[in-house]
Amino acid sequence: LQLRASYGSFNTRNLSGNITINKNKFSTYLSANHAYTDGYRPNTDFLTNNGYAKIGYALNPHWNISADVSQAFYEANDNGPVYLPAPYHIDISRGRTSLSINNQHEKHEGVIRIYHNYGKHTLSDGWISTDYNSGLMAYQHWKINQNWQLTGGVDFIQLSGLGNKGLNANKFLRMQSGAVYIQSRYNLFQQIAFNGGLRYESNSIFGSEWVYNGGINWEA
């Protein structure tokens, strides 16, 4: 258990704490933070509160599963230039959550992760928006031998949201993208490494495309 507190000029304060609990195959981590300041000028205050939690479970020596969630709130004022004050206020909340399955063996390791991020923004100029970012990623990394490493995986992401202004005011927009890829690295003479990969990307707006890369690294 850790607890921290500080206080300074302009009514600036910071309070935070975290705790870690490990028991048998379970692991838990919790944290919270609060920060505030009046600012050095009128109408320049800032406030944030956020929290994070993660829990994990070891299925066996090679496989484990974990889930986490976080939430953050921000409020701030900006008074603009000193010679021409122009008060501006923001109110933002953002959060994220994910579920992961991890494996780790002597010659290969990988992750399968599902995630969801979200946020809402309210500004004093009238702008209000919400956004979402959800997806799935999975990859496996193999150590073929002492010199050769290979990674293969897939990605899927969906971006969506709406805002109350602009050409698409109050219209819910969505974009989806998926990909499959393979990446290889081969070390030669402990100083030279050859890298190469191939990725196929498909996007609901921009279409599909093959993307490739290659290179040589030299370490003195």
PAZAPA-4460 file (N, C-alpha, C; in steps of 0.05 Angstrom, whole numbers, plus 32768, in hexadecimal, padded with zeros to 4 digits):
% residues 220
    n_x    n_y    n_z   ca_x   ca_y   ca_z    c_x    c_y    c_z   seq   type   mol
   8011   7FE8   8000   8000   8000   8000   8012   8019   8000     1      L     A
   800C   802B   7FEE   801B   8045   7FED   8007   805C   7FEC     2      Q     A
   800C   8070   7FFC   7FFB   8088   7FFD   800E   80A0   7FFB     3      L     A
   8006   80B3   7FEA   8017   80CB   7FE6   8005   80E4   7FE7     4      R     A
   800F   80FA   7FF2   8001   8113   7FF3   8015   812A   7FF1     5      A     A
   800D   813F   7FE3   801E   8157   7FE1   800D   816F   7FDE     6      S     A
   8018   8186   7FE7   8009   819F   7FE6   801D   81B6   7FE0     7      Y     A
   8014   81C9   7FCF   8026   81DE   7FC7   8018   81F8   7FC2     8      G     A
   8025   820A   7FB5   801A   8225   7FAF   8002   8223   7F9D     9      S     A
   7FF1   8238   7F9E   7FD9   823A   7F8E   7FC5   8223   7F94    10      F     A
   7FC5   821A   7FAD   7FB4   8205   7FB6   7FB7   81EB   7FA6    11      N     A
   7FD0   81E6   7F9E   7FD7   81CF   7F8E   7FD9   81B7   7FA1    12      T     A
   7FCB   81A2   7F9A   7FCC   818A   7FAB   7FCB   8171   7F99    13      R     A
   7FD7   815C   7FA4   7FD8   8142   7F96   7FD5   812C   7FAB    14      N     A
   7FC1   811B   7FA7   7FBC   8104   7FB8   7FBC   80EB   7FA7    15      L     A
   7FCA   80D7   7FAF   7FCB   80BE   7F9F   7FD0   80A6   7FB1    16      S     A
   7FC8   808F   7FA8   7FCD   8077   7FB7   7FCA   805E   7FA5    17      G     A
   7FD7   8049   7FAC   7FD5   8030   7F9E   7FDA   8019   7FB1    18      N     A
   7FCF   8002   7FA9   7FD2   7FEA   7FB9   7FD4   7FD2   7FA7    19      I     A
   7FE6   7FC0   7FAE   7FEA   7FA7   7F9F   7FE4   7F8F   7FB1    20      T     A
   7FD3   7F7D   7FA8   7FCC   7F65   7FB7   7FD2   7F4C   7FA6    21      I     A
   7FE3   7F3B   7FAF   7FE8   7F22   7FA1   7FE2   7F0B   7FB4    22      N     A
   7FD1   7EF9   7FAB   7FCA   7EE2   7FBB   7FC5   7ECA   7FAA    23      K     A
   7FD4   7EB5   7FAF   7FD3   7E9D   7F9F   7FD7   7EA4   7F81    24      N     A
   7FC4   7E9E   7F70   7FC6   7EA3   7F54   7FBA   7EBE   7F4C    25      K     A
   7FAF   7ECD   7F5F   7FA3   7EE7   7F59   7FB6   7EFE   7F5E    26      F     A
   7FB4   7F13   7F4E   7FC3   7F2B   7F53   7FB0   7F43   7F4E    27      S     A
   7FB2   7F57   7F5F   7FA0   7F6E   7F5D   7FB0   7F87   7F61    28      T     A
   7FAB   7F9C   7F51   7FB7   7FB6   7F55   7FA2   7FCB   7F53    29      Y     A
   7FA1   7FDE   7F66   7F8E   7FF4   7F66   7F9D   800E   7F6B    30      L     A
   7F95   8023   7F5D   7FA1   803D   7F61   7F8D   8053   7F5C    31      S     A
   7F91   806A   7F69   7F80   8081   7F66   7F91   809A   7F69    32      A     A
   7F89   80B0   7F5C   7F98   80C9   7F5D   7F85   80E1   7F5B    33      N     A
   7F8B   80F5   7F6B   7F7C   810E   7F6A   7F90   8125   7F69    34      H     A
   7F8C   8137   7F57   7F9E   814F   7F55   7F8D   8167   7F4F    35      A     A
   7F95   817E   7F5C   7F86   8197   7F58   7F99   81AE   7F5C    36      Y     A
   7F94   81C4   7F4E   7FA2   81DD   7F52   7F8F   81F4   7F4A    37      T     A
   7F92   820A   7F59   7F82   8223   7F52   7F8F   8231   7F3A    38      D     A
   7FA8   822B   7F34   7FB6   8239   7F1F   7FC1   8254   7F29    39      G     A
   7FD4   825F   7F1A   7FE1   8278   7F24   7FD2   8291   7F1B    40      Y     A
   7FBD   828D   7F0B   7FAB   82A3   7F03   7F8E   829C   7F08    41      R     A
   7F7D   82AF   7F0A   7F61   82A9   7F0D   7F56   8298   7EF5    42      P     A
   7F45   8286   7EFB   7F38   8275   7EE6   7F4C   8264   7ED7    43      N     A
   7F60   8259   7EE5   7F74   8247   7ED9   7F76   822D   7EEA    44      T     A
   7F61   8226   7EF7   7F62   820E   7F08   7F61   81F4   7EF8    45      D     A
   7F6B   81DF   7F04   7F6C   81C5   7EF7   7F65   81AF   7F0B    46      F     A
   7F55   819B   7F03   7F4E   8186   7F15   7F4E   816B   7F05    47      L     A
   7F59   8157   7F11   7F58   813C   7F05   7F55   8127   7F1B    48      T     A
   7F44   8114   7F15   7F41   80FC   7F26   7F42   80E3   7F14    49      N     A
   7F52   80D0   7F1B   7F53   80B8   7F0B   7F58   809F   7F1C    50      N     A
   7F50   8088   7F12   7F54   806F   7F20   7F5A   8059   7F0D    51      G     A
   7F67   8044   7F17   7F70   802E   7F06   7F6E   8014   7F17    52      Y     A
   7F65   7FFF   7F0A   7F63   7FE5   7F18   7F6B   7FCF   7F04    53      A     A
   7F7A   7FBC   7F0E   7F82   7FA5   7EFE   7F82   7F8B   7F0E    54      K     A
   7F77   7F76   7F03   7F77   7F5C   7F10   7F81   7F47   7EFD    55      I     A
   7F90   7F35   7F08   7F9C   7F20   7EF7   7F99   7F05   7F04    56      G     A
   7F9A   7EF0   7EF4   7F98   7ED5   7EFE   7FAB   7EC3   7EEE    57      Y     A
   7FBC   7EB4   7EFB   7FCF   7EA2   7EEE   7FC1   7E87   7EEA    58      A     A
   7FBB   7E80   7ED2   7FAE   7E67   7ECC   7FC1   7E4F   7ED1    59      L     A
   7FDA   7E53   7EC9   7FEF   7E3F   7ECD   8009   7E4E   7EC9    60      N     A
   8020   7E41   7ECB   803A   7E4F   7EC8   803E   7E5D   7EAD    61      P     A
   802E   7E56   7E99   8032   7E62   7E7E   801C   7E75   7E75    62      H     A
   8005   7E73   7E81   7FEE   7E83   7E78   7FE2   7E93   7E90    63      W     A
   7FDB   7EAC   7E8A   7FCD   7EBC   7E9E   7FB9   7ECF   7E90    64      N     A
   7FA5   7ED7   7E9F   7F91   7EE9   7E95   7F8F   7F01   7EA7    65      I     A
   7F8A   7F19   7E9B   7F88   7F31   7EAA   7F74   7F44   7E9E    66      S     A
   7F69   7F55   7EAF   7F55   7F69   7EA7   7F5C   7F83   7EB6    67      A     A
   7F58   7F99   7EA8   7F5D   7FB3   7EB5   7F48   7FC8   7EAC    68      D     A
   7F45   7FDC   7EBC   7F33   7FF2   7EB6   7F3E   800C   7EC2    69      V     A
   7F3A   8022   7EB4   7F43   803C   7EBE   7F2F   8051   7EB7    70      S     A
   7F2D   8065   7EC7   7F1A   807B   7EC2   7F28   8095   7ECB    71      Q     A
   7F26   80AA   7EBB   7F32   80C3   7EC1   7F1F   80DA   7EBB    72      A     A
   7F1F   80EE   7ECC   7F0E   8106   7EC9   7F20   811F   7ECB    73      F     A
   7F1C   8132   7EB8   7F2C   814A   7EB8   7F19   8162   7EB6    74      Y     A
   7F1F   8177   7EC5   7F12   8190   7EC2   7F27   81A6   7EC4    75      E     A
   7F26   81B9   7EB1   7F3A   81CE   7EB1   7F2F   81E7   7EA5    76      A     A
   7F3B   81FD   7EAE   7F34   8218   7EA3   7F4D   8225   7E99    77      N     A
   7F4B   8233   7E83   7F61   8242   7E77   7F57   825E   7E72    78      D     A
   7F64   8272   7E7E   7F5A   828E   7E7C   7F65   829D   7E64    79      N     A
   7F75   828F   7E53   7F7F   829D   7E3C   7F96   82B0   7E42    80      G     A
   7F9C   82C2   7E2F   7FB2   82D5   7E33   7FAC   82E8   7E4A    81      P     A
   7FC2   82F1   7E58   7FBF   8303   7E6E   7FB2   831D   7E65    82      V     A
   7FBA   8327   7E4E   7FB0   8341   7E45   7F94   8340   7E39    83      Y     A
   7F8A   8327   7E33   7F70   8325   7E28   7F63   830B   7E31    84      L     A
   7F5B   830A   7E4B   7F50   82F1   7E56   7F39   82E6   7E45    85      P     A
   7F39   82CC   7E41   7F23   82BE   7E33   7F1F   82A3   7E40    86      A     A
   7F0E   82A3   7E54   7F0A   828A   7E63   7F02   8272   7E51    87      P     A
   7F0E   825B   7E57   7F08   8243   7E47   7F08   822C   7E5A    88      Y     A
   7EF4   821B   7E58   7EF0   8205   7E6B   7EEE   81EA   7E5C    89      H     A
   7EFB   81D6   7E68   7EF9   81BB   7E5C   7EF0   81A7   7E72    90      I     A
   7EE0   8194   7E6B   7ED7   817F   7E7D   7ED9   8165   7E6D    91      D     A
   7EEC   8154   7E75   7EF2   813C   7E66   7EF1   8123   7E78    92      I     A
   7EE5   810E   7E6F   7EE7   80F4   7E7C   7EEF   80DF   7E68    93      S     A
   7F02   80CE   7E70   7F0C   80B9   7E5F   7F10   80A0   7E6F    94      R     A
   7F0C   8089   7E61   7F0F   8070   7E6F   7F18   805A   7E5B    95      G     A
   7F22   8045   7E66   7F2A   802E   7E56   7F28   8014   7E66    96      R     A
   7F24   7FFE   7E58   7F23   7FE4   7E65   7F2E   7FD0   7E51    97      T     A
   7F39   7FBA   7E5B   7F44   7FA6   7E4A   7F45   7F8B   7E58    98      S     A
   7F45   7F76   7E48   7F48   7F5A   7E51   7F5E   7F4D   7E41    99      L     A
   7F71   7F41   7E4F   7F88   7F35   7E41   7F8C   7F18   7E4A   100      S     A
   7F94   7F08   7E37   7F9D   7EED   7E3C   7FBA   7EEB   7E32   101      I     A
   7FCC   7EE5   7E44   7FE9   7EE5   7E3E   7FF5   7EC9   7E41   102      N     A
   8007   7EC2   7E2F   8016   7EA9   7E32   8033   7EAE   7E2F   103      N     A
   8043   7E9F   7E3E   8060   7EA2   7E3D   806D   7E87   7E41   104      Q     A
   807C   7E7F   7E2C   808A   7E65   7E2D   80A7   7E6A   7E28   105      H     A
   80B7   7E55   7E28   80D4   7E58   7E24   80DA   7E64   7E09   106      E     A
   80CD   7E5B   7DF4   80D4   7E64   7DD9   80BD   7E73   7DCB   107      K     A
   80A8   7E79   7DD8   8093   7E89   7DCB   8082   7E96   7DE1   108      H     A
   8076   7EAD   7DDA   8064   7EBC   7DEC   8051   7ECD   7DDC   109      E     A
   803B   7ED4   7DE8   8027   7EE3   7DD9   8011   7EEF   7DEB   110      G     A
   8000   7EFE   7DDE   7FEA   7F0C   7DEC   7FD1   7F0D   7DDA   111      V     A
   7FBA   7F0A   7DE7   7FA0   7F0F   7DDA   7F93   7F25   7DEB   112      I     A
   7F8C   7F3C   7DE0   7F81   7F51   7DF0   7F69   7F5E   7DE2   113      R     A
   7F54   7F62   7DF2   7F3C   7F70   7DE9   7F3B   7F8A   7DFA   114      I     A
   7F36   7FA1   7DED   7F36   7FBA   7DFC   7F20   7FCC   7DF2   115      Y     A
   7F19   7FDF   7E03   7F05   7FF4   7DFD   7F0C   800D   7E0B   116      H     A
   7F0F   8023   7DFC   7F15   803D   7E07   7EFE   8050   7E00   117      N     A
   7EF8   8063   7E11   7EE2   8075   7E0C   7EE7   8090   7E19   118      Y     A
   7ED9   80A5   7E0F   7EDD   80BF   7E1B   7EC7   80D2   7E14   119      G     A
   7EC3   80E6   7E24   7EB0   80FC   7E1F   7EBE   8116   7E25   120      K     A
   7EBB   812A   7E12   7EC7   8144   7E15   7EB2   815A   7E12   121      H     A
   7EB2   816B   7E26   7EA0   8182   7E26   7EB0   819B   7E2A   122      T     A
   7EAF   81AD   7E15   7EBF   81C5   7E16   7EAC   81DE   7E17   123      L     A
   7EB6   81F3   7E23   7EA6   820A   7E27   7E9F   8219   7E0D   124      S     A
   7EAC   8212   7DF7   7EA4   821F   7DDD   7E8C   8211   7DD0   125      D     A
   7E81   81FD   7DDF   7E69   81EF   7DD5   7E6F   81D4   7DC9   126      G     A
   7E88   81CC   7DC6   7E8F   81B2   7DBA   7E8A   819C   7DCE   127      W     A
   7E7B   8188   7DC6   7E77   8170   7DD6   7E7B   8157   7DC5   128      I     A
   7E8B   8145   7DCE   7E91   812D   7DBE   7E94   8115   7DD0   129      S     A
   7E8E   80FD   7DC4   7E93   80E4   7DD0   7EA2   80D3   7DBC   130      T     A
   7EB4   80C2   7DC5   7EC3   80B0   7DB3   7EC8   8095   7DC0   131      D     A
   7ECB   8081   7DAE   7ED0   8066   7DB7   7EE5   8059   7DA6   132      Y     A
   7EF6   804A   7DB3   7F0C   803C   7DA5   7F0D   801F   7DB0   133      N     A
   7F04   800C   7D9F   7F02   7FF1   7DA8   7F12   7FDF   7D95   134      S     A
   7F1C   7FC9   7DA0   7F2C   7FB8   7D8E   7F35   7F9E   7D9A   135      G     A
   7F43   7F8F   7D8A   7F4F   7F76   7D92   7F6A   7F74   7D85   136      L     A
   7F7D   7F6B   7D94   7F98   7F66   7D8A   7FA2   7F4B   7D94   137      M     A
   7FB0   7F3D   7D83   7FBB   7F23   7D8B   7FD5   7F1F   7D7C   138      A     A
   7FE9   7F15   7D8A   8002   7F0F   7D7D   8010   7EF8   7D8B   139      Y     A
   8022   7EEB   7D7D   8032   7ED6   7D89   804F   7EDA   7D7F   140      Q     A
   8062   7ED8   7D91   807E   7EDD   7D8A   808D   7EC2   7D8F   141      H     A
   809B   7EBA   7D7A   80AA   7EA0   7D7C   80C8   7EA5   7D7A   142      W     A
   80D7   7E97   7D8A   80F4   7E97   7D88   80FC   7E7D   7D7A   143      K     A
   80FF   7E7F   7D60   8103   7E67   7D50   811E   7E59   7D58   144      I     A
   8132   7E69   7D5A   814C   7E60   7D64   815B   7E78   7D70   145      N     A
   8174   7E75   7D75   8183   7E8A   7D82   8184   7EA4   7D72   146      Q     A
   8182   7EA2   7D57   8185   7EB9   7D46   816A   7EC3   7D39   147      N     A
   8157   7EB2   7D38   813F   7EB8   7D28   8126   7EBB   7D3B   148      W     A
   8118   7ED2   7D38   8100   7ED8   7D46   80EA   7EDE   7D33   149      Q     A
   80D1   7ED5   7D39   80BB   7ED9   7D27   80A2   7EE1   7D37   150      L     A
   8093   7EF5   7D2D   807B   7EFF   7D3B   8064   7F00   7D27   151      T     A
   804D   7EF5   7D2E   8036   7EF7   7D1D   801E   7F00   7D2E   152      G     A
   800C   7F0F   7D21   7FF5   7F19   7D31   7FDF   7F24   7D20   153      G     A
   7FCA   7F2C   7D2E   7FB3   7F39   7D21   7FAA   7F51   7D32   154      V     A
   7F9F   7F65   7D25   7F94   7F7D   7D32   7F79   7F82   7D27   155      D     A
   7F67   7F8C   7D39   7F4D   7F96   7D30   7F47   7FAE   7D42   156      F     A
   7F3E   7FC4   7D35   7F37   7FDC   7D44   7F1E   7FE9   7D38   157      I     A
   7F0E   7FF4   7D4A   7EF7   8004   7D42   7EF7   801E   7D50   158      Q     A
   7EF8   8034   7D40   7EF7   804F   7D4B   7EDB   805B   7D45   159      L     A
   7ECF   8067   7D58   7EB4   8072   7D54   7EAF   808A   7D67   160      S     A
   7E9C   809A   7D61   7E95   80B0   7D72   7E84   80C4   7D63   161      G     A
   7E7D   80D9   7D72   7E6D   80EF   7D66   7E73   8109   7D74   162      L     A
   7E6F   811F   7D66   7E73   813A   7D70   7E5B   814B   7D69   163      G     A
   7E56   8160   7D77   7E3E   8170   7D72   7E43   8188   7D5F   164      N     A
   7E5A   8189   7D52   7E60   819F   7D40   7E6E   8194   7D27   165      K     A
   7E70   81A4   7D12   7E7E   819D   7CFA   7E6C   8191   7CE5   166      G     A
   7E79   8187   7CCF   7E6A   817D   7CB8   7E59   8164   7CC0   167      L     A
   7E62   8154   7CD3   7E54   813C   7CDB   7E49   813F   7CF7   168      N     A
   7E3E   8157   7CFE   7E34   815C   7D19   7E1F   8148   7D21   169      A     A
   7E23   813D   7D39   7E10   812A   7D45   7E0C   8111   7D34   170      N     A
   7E1F   810B   7D23   7E1E   80F2   7D13   7E33   80DF   7D1E   171      K     A
   7E2A   80C7   7D25   7E3B   80B2   7D2F   7E4D   80A7   7D19   172      F     A
   7E67   80AA   7D1C   7E7A   80A1   7D07   7E89   8089   7D11   173      L     A
   7E90   8077   7CFE   7E9E   805E   7D06   7EB2   8057   7CF0   174      R     A
   7EC9   804D   7CF9   7EDE   8043   7CE7   7EE8   8029   7CF2   175      M     A
   7EEB   8015   7CE1   7EF6   7FFB   7CE9   7F0F   7FF4   7CD9   176      Q     A
   7F21   7FE7   7CE7   7F3A   7FE0   7CDA   7F44   7FC5   7CE5   177      S     A
   7F4D   7FB4   7CD3   7F58   7F9A   7CDB   7F72   7F94   7CCD   178      G     A
   7F83   7F84   7CD9   7F9C   7F7E   7CCD   7FA7   7F63   7CD6   179      A     A
   7FB7   7F56   7CC5   7FC6   7F3E   7CCD   7FE2   7F43   7CC4   180      V     A
   7FF6   7F3A   7CD5   8011   7F41   7CCE   8024   7F2B   7CD8   181      Y     A
   803D   7F2C   7CCD   8052   7F1B   7CD5   806C   7F2B   7CD4   182      I     A
   807D   7F28   7CE8   8096   7F37   7CEA   80AC   7F24   7CF2   183      Q     A
   80C3   7F26   7CE5   80D9   7F14   7CEA   80F3   7F24   7CEF   184      S     A
   8104   7F18   7D00   811E   7F24   7D06   8133   7F0D   7D07   185      R     A
   8149   7F12   7CF9   815E   7EFE   7CF9   8179   7F0C   7CFF   186      Y     A
   8186   7F02   7D14   81A0   7F0D   7D1C   81B7   7EFE   7D0F   187      N     A
   81CA   7F0D   7D05   81E1   7F01   7CF7   81FB   7F0C   7D03   188      L     A
   820C   7EFA   7D0D   8226   7F01   7D18   8223   7F14   7D31   189      F     A
   820D   7F13   7D3E   8208   7F23   7D57   8209   7F41   7D53   190      Q     A
   820E   7F4A   7D3B   820F   7F67   7D36   81FC   7F70   7D21   191      Q     A
   81F4   7F5F   7D10   81E2   7F66   7CFA   81C7   7F58   7CFD   192      I     A
   81B2   7F66   7CFA   8197   7F5B   7CFC   8187   7F63   7CE3   193      A     A
   817A   7F4F   7CD7   8168   7F54   7CC1   814B   7F53   7CCA   194      F     A
   813C   7F68   7CC3   8120   7F6A   7CCB   810E   7F6B   7CB2   195      N     A
   80F8   7F5E   7CB4   80E5   7F5F   7C9D   80C9   7F57   7CA6   196      G     A
   80B5   7F62   7C99   809A   7F5C   7CA1   8086   7F62   7C8B   197      G     A
   806E   7F56   7C8E   8059   7F5A   7C7B   803F   7F5D   7C8A   198      L     A
   802F   7F71   7C82   8015   7F77   7C90   8000   7F7C   7C7B   199      R     A
   7FE9   7F70   7C80   7FD1   7F76   7C6F   7FBD   7F85   7C7F   200      Y     A
   7FB7   7F9D   7C76   7FA5   7FB0   7C85   7F8C   7FB5   7C75   201      E     A
   7F75   7FB3   7C82   7F5B   7FB8   7C76   7F4C   7FCD   7C86   202      S     A
   7F45   7FE3   7C79   7F38   7FF9   7C87   7F1D   8000   7C7A   203      N     A
   7F09   8004   7C8A   7EEE   8009   7C80   7EEB   8023   7C70   204      S     A
   7EFE   8035   7C73   7EFE   804F   7C65   7F12   804F   7C4E   205      I     A
   7F2B   8046   7C54   7F41   8049   7C41   7F46   8030   7C30   206      F     A
   7F38   801A   7C36   7F3C   8002   7C26   7F51   7FF0   7C31   207      G     A
   7F5C   7FDF   7C20   7F6F   7FCB   7C29   7F8A   7FCF   7C1B   208      S     A
   7F9F   7FC6   7C29   7FBA   7FCA   7C1E   7FCE   7FB7   7C2B   209      E     A
   7FE1   7FAE   7C1B   7FF7   7F9E   7C26   800E   7FB2   7C2E   210      W     A
   8019   7FAE   7C45   802F   7FBF   7C4F   8046   7FAD   7C56   211      V     A
   805E   7FB4   7C4C   8075   7FA4   7C52   808B   7FB5   7C5D   212      Y     A
   809E   7FA9   7C6B   80B5   7FB8   7C76   80CD   7FA6   7C77   213      N     A
   80E4   7FB2   7C77   80FD   7FA2   7C78   8114   7FB5   7C80   214      G     A
   8128   7FAA   7C8D   813E   7FBA   7C95   8155   7FAA   7CA0   215      G     A
   816C   7FB7   7CA3   8184   7FAB   7CAE   818E   7FBC   7CC5   216      I     A
   8193   7FB0   7CDC   819E   7FBF   7CF3   81BB   7FB5   7CF8   217      N     A
   81CC   7FC8   7CFE   81E8   7FC1   7D05   81EF   7FCE   7D1F   218      W     A
   81F9   7FBD   7D31   8201   7FC7   7D4C   821F   7FC4   7D4F   219      E     A
   822C   7FD9   7D57   8249   7FD9   7D59   8251   7FC9   7D72   220      A     A
***
